[in-house]
Amino acid sequence: LQGSEVIENAATLSKNPRTLELLWQEYKHGIDGRKSAEQFTTAERNRTTRVKQTYYRRKTFWDAIEKMIRGGATCQTAIGRIRQIYGATTSVTNVLMDMKSDKRNGFHPDLY
């Protein structure tokens, strides 16, 4: 890889995280050698429509986890609460879509 390719790939998001734990790991630590989403600059978040849209969709989840952690929960407890509310077998995509919908309506009452 050329140096510019490494930089380009450093601020990308995974295409299809299979678990909420992986989604949280992507935000806090990065996955597959990528930069953590938490450390993305505004320019990196807005570089392409795909990154911008994906980041925006996932941000509601990341914010909810962070809020629960600030309230004293662990990340495992917070993810467990989200699974309890949105369904243990619900796909990551559907959890994100449901959370986005709930955000527009004032968040799910059991979330916090």
C-alpha positions, 0 to 999 in steps of 0.5 A, a space after each residue: 500500500 502507498 502512504 496515501 492509501 493507508 491515510 485514505 483507509 484510516 478514516 473509513 467505517 466497516 461495511 456491515 458490523 454483525 454485532 452491537 459490540 463490534 459497532 461499539 468497538 468501531 467507535 471507541 477503538 476502530 476495527 481492522 486497523 481503521 481509525 476509531 470513529 470517535 476520532 474522525 475529524 469533521 472533514 473525515 466524517 464528511 469526506 464522502 456521502 457514504 461515510 457521512 450517511 453511515 456515520 450519522 446512522 450509527 451516531 445515535 447508537 454511539 451517543 446512547 451508549 455513551 450517555 448510559 456509560 456516563 450514567 454509570 452503566 458498563 458498555 455491556 450493560 448498555 448494549 444489553 439494554 438496547 437489545 432488551 428494548 429493540 429485540 435480542 435477535 434484531 439485526 444491527 441495521 434494524 436496531 439503528 433504524 429503530 433508534 433513529 426513528 425513536 430519536 425523532 420521536 423523543 427517544 424510547 422511554 426505556 432507553 435511559 
